[in-house]
Amino acid sequence: MNKISIWISTMRLRTLPLSISGIILASCFAAYNGCFDGLIFALAILTTLSFQILSNLANDYGDGIKGTDNIDRVGPDRAIQTGKISPEDMFNAIKINVLISIGLAFFLIFTAFGVKNFLLTLIFFLLGIASVAAAIRYTVGNDAYGYKGLGDVYVFVFFGLVSVIGCYVLYAKKIDHVVFLPAITIGLLSAAVLNLNNMRDIESDKKSNKLTLAVKIGIENAKKYHVTIIVLAIVLSGLFGLLYFTSILNLVYFVAYIPLIIHIKKVLKNKDSKLLDPELKKVALTTVLLSVLMGIGHLL
């Protein structure tokens, strides 16, 4: 039982809600336009969760074998770092998770498009492969993009654009202009979560030569960047509300701005990056809240 709890902890369950924000939002838009499908929704959730778990396992493995996760780490202890799971066992778990992710993705794509939409099937199969590769290559390998300051770009693309726009296409078989501003919003807030993580770990990452964007530009510029992308997310999501306004209930997601504004103030006043750890959960859950309320508000 203890071994099971270790593996569950390694999957980092607290990161999973953020990963499905885009799926929830896209599904609400699909429901509004009369093309929602329960099976596609369930498979999209499972596929996205499998990708996120794969990313978490690969992150533990990559940072673990490179020595990035060490006694200087601020966040929760990792499995390889503490010796609770060996690198060999983690690598085997990653291989199993790759098979699960590809299997779920294939089932999702076939359910959505069948054999009638060959081009979309091909595009989404390639996106699935790209998603698996991105999940692994964040920290694994000599060319890991997370060590080159590119993590924010990948998170923005896959958590925002691919998640929201891609999921909507699974339902509707086409792209709709209604999804673009929400997709950018979720992508920006997801990038903010990663940047917050990188600001928290900036000192230990420097010592380990993990060149995240925060390390490259320094803590003060990282704060400015952080505030900029959150403010931009607020502005763009607000613009979405105005452009597609039909009822005051559409704007119910504006309440999610309150914790975001409070968060911005805390980041600007912060003097010790280690104290940013509690803010990670707040921003992640606020992003989920915003996506749920934005989707529901659009339906009302």
NORUR-V100213 format. One record per backbone hydrogen bond with DSSP energy under -0.5 kcal/mol. NH is the residue of the N-H (numbers start at 1). CO is the residue of the C=O. Records with the same first field share a line. If there is no record, write none. Layout:
NH = CO ; CO
This chain:
5 = 1
6 = 2
7 = 3
8 = 4
9 = 5
10 = 6
11 = 7
12 = 9
15 = 12
16 = 13
17 = 13
19 = 15
20 = 16 ; 17
21 = 18
24 = 20
25 = 21
26 = 22
27 = 23
28 = 24
29 = 25
30 = 26
31 = 27
32 = 28
33 = 29
34 = 31
35 = 30
36 = 30
41 = 37
42 = 38
43 = 39
44 = 40
45 = 41
46 = 42
47 = 43
48 = 44
49 = 45
50 = 46
51 = 47
52 = 48
53 = 49
54 = 50
55 = 51
56 = 52
57 = 53
58 = 54
59 = 55
60 = 56
61 = 57
62 = 58
63 = 59
64 = 60
65 = 61
66 = 62
67 = 63 ; 64
68 = 63
69 = 63
70 = 68
73 = 70
82 = 78
83 = 79 ; 80
84 = 79
85 = 79
90 = 86
91 = 87
92 = 88
93 = 89
94 = 90
95 = 91
96 = 92
97 = 93
98 = 94
99 = 95
100 = 96
101 = 97
102 = 98
103 = 99
104 = 100
105 = 101
106 = 102
107 = 103
108 = 104
109 = 105
110 = 106
111 = 107
112 = 108
113 = 109
114 = 109 ; 110
116 = 113
117 = 113
121 = 117
122 = 118
123 = 119
124 = 120
125 = 121
126 = 122
127 = 123
128 = 124
129 = 125
130 = 126
131 = 127
132 = 128
133 = 129
134 = 130
135 = 131
136 = 132
137 = 133
138 = 134
139 = 136
140 = 136
144 = 141
145 = 137
146 = 137 ; 138
147 = 144
148 = 145
150 = 145
154 = 150
155 = 151
156 = 152
157 = 153
158 = 154
159 = 155
160 = 155 ; 156
161 = 156
162 = 157
163 = 158
164 = 160
165 = 160 ; 161
166 = 161 ; 162
167 = 162 ; 163
168 = 164
169 = 165
170 = 166
171 = 167 ; 168
172 = 168
173 = 169
179 = 176
180 = 177
182 = 178
183 = 179
184 = 180
185 = 181
186 = 182
187 = 183
188 = 184
189 = 185
190 = 186
191 = 187
192 = 188
193 = 189
194 = 190
195 = 191
196 = 192
197 = 193
198 = 194
199 = 195
200 = 196
201 = 197
202 = 199
205 = 201
206 = 202
207 = 203
208 = 204
209 = 206
210 = 205
211 = 147 ; 209
212 = 210
216 = 212
217 = 213
218 = 214
222 = 218
223 = 219
224 = 220
225 = 221
226 = 222
227 = 223
228 = 224
229 = 225
230 = 226
231 = 227
232 = 228
233 = 229
234 = 230
235 = 231
236 = 232
237 = 233
238 = 234
239 = 235
240 = 236
241 = 237
242 = 238
243 = 239
244 = 240
245 = 242
250 = 247
251 = 248
252 = 249
253 = 250
254 = 251
255 = 252
256 = 253
257 = 254
258 = 255
259 = 255
260 = 256
261 = 257
262 = 258
263 = 259
264 = 260
265 = 261
266 = 262
267 = 263
268 = 264
269 = 265
270 = 266 ; 267
275 = 272
276 = 273
277 = 274
279 = 276
280 = 276 ; 277
281 = 277
282 = 278
283 = 279
284 = 280
285 = 281
286 = 282
287 = 283
288 = 284
289 = 285
290 = 286
291 = 287
292 = 288
293 = 289
294 = 290
295 = 291
296 = 292
297 = 293
298 = 294
299 = 295
300 = 296
